[in-house]
Amino acid sequence: MILGIGTDIIAVSRIKKAIDANPRFVEKIFTPAEIAYCSGKASPAQSYAVRFAAKEAVMKALGTGWDGIVNWQDIEVVLDTKGSPKLSFYGGALQLATSIGMHSAHVSLSHEKDYAIAYVILEG
């Protein structure tokens, strides 16, 4: 059964501006593993933007938005052994996902030069 669906689109330039204006932005929003992955890419801003969109999409699927209970680093985009994106939940996101009976989360990510988009489906 589908418990929640979320989507988000973001301009890559918005994330680039945030990173340039405040170097701590990356540490506040992304996990160490996400930072290591994105910083090694030819266009780090695209990789950060698509992960930001995924985190927003998860918050929408959970029905919370960014509420201070579910925090940015409670949601992590990881890659499986084939390189496909998967989601990991921690802290408030994990507690909420467990409380609503979520047993799996699906994510689809895409980006191009100017925009990044993510779709999330939560199943229970």
C-alpha positions as CSV (number, residue, x, y, z in Angstrom):
1,M,0.0,0.0,0.0
2,I,1.3,3.5,-0.8
3,L,1.7,5.6,2.3
4,G,3.0,8.7,0.7
5,I,4.3,10.3,-2.5
6,G,6.5,13.3,-2.8
7,T,8.3,15.2,-5.5
8,D,10.5,18.2,-5.6
9,I,12.3,20.2,-8.3
10,I,15.1,22.7,-7.7
11,A,17.2,25.0,-9.7
12,V,20.9,23.9,-9.4
13,S,21.9,27.6,-9.3
14,R,19.9,27.9,-6.0
15,I,22.0,25.2,-4.3
16,K,25.2,26.6,-5.8
17,K,24.4,30.1,-4.4
18,A,23.7,28.6,-1.0
19,I,27.0,26.7,-1.0
20,D,29.0,29.8,-2.2
21,A,27.3,32.1,0.4
22,N,27.7,29.7,3.3
23,P,30.2,26.9,3.3
24,R,28.5,25.4,6.4
25,F,25.3,24.9,4.3
26,V,26.7,21.6,2.9
27,E,27.5,20.3,6.4
28,K,24.1,21.3,7.8
29,I,22.1,19.6,5.0
30,F,24.1,16.6,3.8
31,T,25.6,13.6,5.5
32,P,29.4,12.9,5.4
33,A,28.9,10.2,2.9
34,E,26.8,12.5,0.6
35,I,29.4,15.2,0.9
36,A,32.2,12.7,-0.1
37,Y,30.2,11.5,-3.1
38,C,29.1,15.0,-4.3
39,S,32.4,16.7,-3.8
40,G,34.1,14.2,-6.1
41,K,31.8,14.9,-9.0
42,A,32.6,17.2,-12.0
43,S,29.5,19.3,-11.0
44,P,29.1,19.0,-7.3
45,A,26.2,21.5,-7.3
46,Q,24.1,19.2,-9.5
47,S,24.7,16.2,-7.2
48,Y,23.9,18.3,-4.1
49,A,20.8,19.7,-5.7
50,V,19.3,16.3,-6.7
51,R,20.0,15.0,-3.1
52,F,18.4,18.2,-1.7
53,A,15.3,17.5,-3.9
54,A,15.2,13.9,-2.7
55,K,15.2,15.1,1.0
56,E,12.4,17.5,0.2
57,A,10.4,14.8,-1.6
58,V,10.8,12.5,1.4
59,M,9.5,15.1,3.8
60,K,6.5,15.7,1.5
61,A,5.9,11.9,1.3
62,L,6.0,11.7,5.1
63,G,3.6,14.6,5.3
64,T,5.8,16.8,7.4
65,G,7.7,19.2,5.2
66,W,10.8,20.5,7.1
67,D,9.4,20.7,10.6
68,G,12.5,20.5,12.8
69,I,11.5,16.9,13.9
70,V,12.5,15.4,10.6
71,N,15.9,17.0,9.9
72,W,17.9,17.2,6.7
73,Q,20.5,14.7,7.8
74,D,17.8,12.2,8.9
75,I,17.4,11.4,5.2
76,E,20.4,10.1,3.2
77,V,20.7,9.2,-0.5
78,V,22.9,6.2,-0.9
79,L,23.9,4.0,-3.8
80,D,23.3,0.3,-4.0
81,T,25.9,-2.1,-5.5
82,K,24.6,-1.4,-9.0
83,G,24.9,2.4,-8.5
84,S,21.1,3.0,-8.2
85,P,20.0,5.5,-5.6
86,K,18.3,4.3,-2.4
87,L,17.2,6.1,0.7
88,S,18.3,5.6,4.3
89,F,16.4,7.1,7.2
90,Y,17.7,8.1,10.7
91,G,16.5,10.0,13.7
92,G,13.1,11.7,13.4
93,A,12.6,10.5,9.8
94,L,13.1,6.9,10.8
95,Q,10.8,7.2,13.8
96,L,8.1,8.7,11.7
97,A,8.5,6.2,8.9
98,T,8.3,3.4,11.4
99,S,5.2,4.8,13.1
100,I,3.3,5.0,9.8
101,G,4.3,1.4,9.0
102,M,6.7,2.1,6.1
103,H,8.6,-0.9,5.0
104,S,10.2,0.4,1.8
105,A,11.0,3.7,0.1
106,H,11.5,4.2,-3.6
107,V,13.4,7.1,-5.1
108,S,14.0,8.3,-8.7
109,L,16.5,11.1,-9.3
110,S,17.3,13.2,-12.4
111,H,19.3,16.3,-13.1
112,E,20.5,18.3,-16.1
113,K,22.4,21.5,-16.4
114,D,19.9,23.8,-14.7
115,Y,17.4,21.6,-12.7
116,A,17.3,18.6,-10.4
117,I,14.2,16.6,-9.6
118,A,13.3,13.7,-7.3
119,Y,10.3,11.5,-6.9
120,V,9.7,9.4,-3.7
121,I,7.1,6.7,-3.0
122,L,6.8,5.2,0.5
123,E,5.2,1.8,0.9
124,G,3.7,0.1,3.9
